[in-house]
Amino acid sequence: MARERERRRVGARIAALREAKGLTRTQLAAAIGASERTIARIETGGELSFERADCIAQVLGVTLDELRAA
């Protein structure tokens, strides 16, 4: 339960950071070599590997800690 809540929180943070940078899900997906559907899943609380989180953080210009910050 707590893990699911954490995934949803991180996903919402990714969506907010992406939107603040003016990126679409499609653009973020292309930048990390994933599909738009994968980004949608992540932003709605889907599984997120360390490697993919690191790629997303780099594209969004934040650290992994900042990506996890509420």
N, C-alpha and C positions, 0 to 999 in steps of 0.2 A: 504494500500500500504506500509506504513512504517513498519507495523507489519510483513508483508510478507518478506520484505527486512531483518528485524531483525532475523526472523526465518532462512532464508537462510544463513545469516552471522554466526549465532550460529551453524548451522548444519555444515558449512564448518570448523569452529573452532573445533568442535567435531571430524570431520574426520581427521584433521591435528594432533590433540593431540593423537588420537587413533593410527594413523600411526607412529607417533614419538615413541610411546610405543611399537611398533611392534605387535600390535593386529590386528586381522582380524575383520570384522563386526560380523562374527559368534562367535568369542571369546568374544567380548564385549557383544553381545546379551546374551550369556550363563551366563556371569558374573552378568547381571542385571535381568535375568529371562524374557527375551523378545525374539522375533524372529529376524533373520537376516533381514527380510523384514522391521521390525519396525525400526531397526537401519538405514537401507537404506533410509527410508522415512524421518527420523529425519535429517540425513545428507544432504538431498536435500531440506530441508525447511519445513518438515511436523510439525504438532503440537507436542509440547513437554511439558508434565506436569512438575510441580515443583518437584514432587516425583521422576519422572524418571530422570530429570536433576540432582537431588541430587545424585541418584545412579550412574549415568554416571560420574559425577565429582569425586565421591569417587574412582571408579575403575581407572579413569585416573590420580588420585593423585593431583587434583586441587580443588580450591574453586569454588563456583558458580560464583563469580565475575570473576575469571580467565577464566571460561568456556565461559562467555559472552564477554570477552575482545577481541578486534579486533587485 
